[in-house]
Amino acid sequence: MYAVVDPATGDVVKDYPTATDEQIDAALSAAAGAHRTWSKSTTVAQRAELIRKVAALHNERKDELAKIIQREMGKPLDQSEGEVEFSAAIYEFYADNAEKFLADEPIDLLEGDGSALIRRSSIGVLLGIMPWNYPYYQVARFAGPNLVLGNTIVLKHAPQCPESAAALQQIFDDAGYPQGAYVNVYATNEQIADAIADPRVQGVSLTGSERAGAAVAEIAGRNLKKVVLELGGSDPFILLSSDDLDATVSAAIDGRFENTGQACNAAKRFIVADSIYDEFLAKFTAKVKEKAEGLAPLSSLAAAERLAEQVDRAVAEGATLVSEGERRGAFFPPGVLTNVSPDSDSYKEELFGPVATVYRVGSEDEAVELANDTPFGLGSYVFTTDAEQAKRVADKIDAGMVFVNAVGAEGAELPFGGVKRSGFGRELGRFGIDEFVNKKLIRIV
């Protein structure tokens, strides 16, 4: 069921009807038709100007858009506004750079006369399956590059984000996109499975859980469809040295608590050198407990219950929990877990919420080994005063992204994605426009 349920109160604000099979078929037909006509009859420059209008409408409607996702998934208003602004910046980035990214690429011939080049072009209808934690940003990094490329989009948002999904559809309509270029659908999982298999769909992008990613990849594989998957993460925050521990603790708090800890690439496991472990833990724990005052709710009651089950199990398996307050509905008390055993189930899990796990290590090698001892490989953070150590550790970490001495340093120009069970493929930057593309060889003699 698609519905806006205010996580702060549990009240159902509004229900939205699920699409019929006929509506899904019509959406796919419209998207396929738009690819045959609009995509083939427009230039990159023309499509870039359309996406620039999408950026402008995000900025114009920032206040309204921010309040929508605050209702839907409890995100603090200032962070909701920031998400809208970042989404607009992503659209502007592709408007500014699309012609450069999609320009013909000459190839130097090893032998023979004539010339050769790679010409990038669209492949057709793409299906986007988006999560609830960043309702605008996730769409921007998928739809932005692909619409300027000329692919058309059928978009399924999370069932708890129907209002923001409708607001985005209105933005693309108001920007001047023809019918079918961007189509929102309130689809069921069964309808999406059928859509993935539909020959009109040429590729699928999913941001979500491991389970959802595996299910989508299985169907796509059987039907020979390209997929991009951005899944979970249990990102390490490696602290080896600091010349300003208070500032480093503040960065650790920011890295864990952005979006109330509900980010795939949030810092989740804090791996701290023995020499500063005790001082860091004391300062960090004090700051975490302070977060109990005014903390936003998690996205839903179910999310809070899931996190509570994980934390309770970690404690039952020998971990120590320090927290402040008690859970009230979707409001979850912030906490710090220590003494998590490598033999416990919790050691391998992603905690999606305001709970951090802290580990003590005796050396750089031990820190790297612990950082890599996870099924995930999305992002990572390294804090050290030694520049050579930073480069060395960054090279050794098994992750798609490493940020040194910084959190929150993502940008529209920086590729986003992971390895291992965090998925595959990249979004944002020039790599984000190069996933669902026909790199056509043209050889002329």
Buried (B, 14 or more C-beta within 10 A) or exposed (E): EBBBBBBBEEEEEEEBEBBEEEBBBBBBBBBBBBBEEBBEEBEBEEBBBBBBBBBBBBBEBBEEBBBBBBBBBBBBEEBBBBBBBBBBBBBBBBBBBBBEBBEEEEEEEEEEEEEBBBEBBBBBBBBBBBBBBBBBBBBBBBBBBBBBBBBBBBBBBBBBBBBBBBBBBEBBBEBEBBEBBBBBBBBBEEBBBBBBEBEBBBBBBBBBBBEBBEBBBEBBEEEEBBBBBBBBBBBBBBBBBBEEBEEBBBBBBBBBBBBBBBBBBBBBBBBBBEEBBEEBBEBBBEBBBEBBEEBBBBBBBEBBBBBBEBBEBBBEBEBEBBBBBEBEBBBBBBBBBBBBEEEBEBBEBBBBBBBBBBBBBEEBEBBBEBBBEBEBBBBBBBBBEEEEBBBBBBEBBBBBBBBBBEBEEBEBEBBBBBBBBBBBBBBBBBBBBBBBBEEEEEEEE
